[in-house]
Amino acid sequence: MKCLAALDSIRTDIIYLDCDEEFNQVLQDQAKLMYGDEYIAEDPLFPDLDIATKYFLPFVTIQNKQEQLSNPLRSVTCQDGLIAAFHRFDNIDVVVLNGDGAPKQSVVSQCLMFEKIAKLHLGPATLFLKPDDLGLRKVLWGKISDYLSFWDDTVGVSKKFSSCSDEEQFNELYEEHFKQHFLFEAVEELHINSDLKKQSANLMVEALRSAQKIDKSYCKAMLVVNGKVLSSFNSVRRDHQLDPSDRLLILFIAHCALPRSPLDIDYKECDTPAELRDYHQQAIFIRKMDQNDHYLPCTLTAVSIRPGIVLILLAESKTSIAPNICRAIESLSKLYEEIEALATAAEKSEQGNVRIDTKSLAANFLKVKGVVDFYLNRMQKDVDSLQHIAHQWTNSLRDWHAAAVTAGKLGEENRYLYEFDRRISTLITALRRLFYAIYCTGHEDSELHEDIAHIYRAVSVGLRDSASFLLVKSQRNFTLGNYLSDFPGIIHFAVIERTHNKIVVPCLGGGEGRSARYCHELIQCLGRFHRSMVRGGFLGGYMRKRDMVFSYKLWFQNGKKVVSPESTITQYTPPAPSSNMLCMLYHGMVQHYFGPLAPLVDCYELLTVHIGDVPLEFVNEAANRLISVVCTEFFT
């Protein structure tokens, strides 16, 4: 039984629900208990949201209690083995239930992944995950459900192999090759000779320049072969540099929207450019570099050049109002959190335990007032509907001033905090609604511009002689065979450069039946070991499991020189799970260990798997040599 629900924490209303048939049956049974056997569901395949809301209320209560603790639990295991994971963002409570035996960490990661996917689709307007139009709701929920299912198969425990035939197991092996860089949240590049690399780079330069002749808002072109990046070209502006996790999610969307396993490809298809048929276009919201809550509205266009080869074009929205809305929301949100904390403290102050510093609050309020006034004035020139929001803001300022004066005379400042807290919450919701109305509605897939078809044909012709080679090479990017003589006993390894989130990992060998199952279990086990090391803040470690030895090593480099943290610095403790994926943990780790030198320091990881008979001393020595070999070959 599996289910993911997102609830508006203010209205306690479900705004997203994805569940399997077993959980849907549980909800229908609950409805019959409440309304009698005569209850008939309006849509047997679509859960009753009212019943689901009542079902999840106890879990929301648990989450509310946990949020009040200094070290809240992120998941609990029930008596029947059901795992419940919790997460909160943007006044949204996310609850994931899993009774299929998945590891607790993979259930928690699904909460975080849901936030990433929701923000990629809606930016700061995630409260509007539930469109009033039922048709639009099913389309949006269906997309998010597909992405979450793919992610669950990648980082969770997949049960595909329990029911597949040997032939199907062999066909799934390609998916294991492809999913490795999603599992480690890093992008794999296709390693080819310099001439072909230069040719593909020139193709992306010409593709982006041609797209910019159509529309100057195009800012990035990327060529992907079976999920591995062959080449990319960015606009020179720093604003157009993708955050590593957004880059990963763009590949994620392209793969889910245009799936095609190379095992199904007739390579004769690749000899002649075909007419443009398969493409995907949608609005997405990417985060500005180093600014988690500032979003740039973009249009993602993914075009299938050949089966397995995808051209990705990214165009930034022409209007500049989105950053202004995000900054206003950010400023108001900080003030909201401060006043909410003070309002909670006010309850204690009535008992004489806490005294509120109203002067400090007033000073912070004036700072926020200046920021919000500035951005509202800038936005109002572009959007007429902002007049209502500006009117609300003006009224709130007037009422707050009058209340503060009255409260100051009576000595009852605390009494007005909750009212002002509510008004700011209303303003934040109004700004999120404005963002949703401008950027998240009316952007359905449309026909591609005719000139994009010309770009497609130009890239297709440019790859005419190399397409078959690239597709084969992507399945054997590089193999473990080249390392076996120098590293006896090694089964698998992965080297990850965390500054740009790039991964170097050997392709797994082919096979059928037990061989395919073994590869699948190996990747999943290595991924869980990796996450346990990262979440624990460890710089290295070993684990023996069955007949294998897993090792982990994390190190830092300044250029080509290996650097170590000062011995006096305490071990880095990663923060509680947040909206960011693992890549942001490394940024915090480098900042912790190196302070002002952090921008000069790169972070690397090595994961290895050896047969169980290899001594740990040999595993450590092999790891050090492997670092030298792989970094020299791929990262210099």
CORKACOR-V747516 format. One record per helix or strand of 3 or more residues. SS is the DSSP state (hx for helix, st for strand). FROM is the first residue (numbers start at 1). TO is the last residue. If there is no record, write none. Layout:
# CORKACOR-V747516
ss=SS from=FROM to=TO
ss=SS from=FROM to=TO
This chain:
# CORKACOR-V747516
ss=st from=2 to=8
ss=st from=13 to=19
ss=hx from=21 to=35
ss=hx from=49 to=67
ss=st from=75 to=77
ss=st from=83 to=89
ss=st from=92 to=98
ss=hx from=104 to=122
ss=hx from=126 to=128
ss=hx from=134 to=155
ss=hx from=160 to=162
ss=hx from=166 to=183
ss=st from=187 to=189
ss=hx from=194 to=214
ss=st from=218 to=225
ss=st from=228 to=234
ss=hx from=238 to=240
ss=hx from=244 to=257
ss=hx from=262 to=264
ss=hx from=267 to=271
ss=st from=279 to=288
ss=st from=291 to=306
ss=st from=309 to=316
ss=hx from=321 to=349
ss=hx from=358 to=380
ss=hx from=386 to=410
ss=hx from=413 to=439
ss=hx from=450 to=462
ss=hx from=467 to=475
ss=hx from=481 to=484
ss=st from=490 to=497
ss=st from=502 to=505
ss=hx from=514 to=535
ss=st from=540 to=545
ss=st from=548 to=558
ss=st from=561 to=563
ss=hx from=583 to=600
ss=st from=602 to=611
ss=hx from=616 to=634
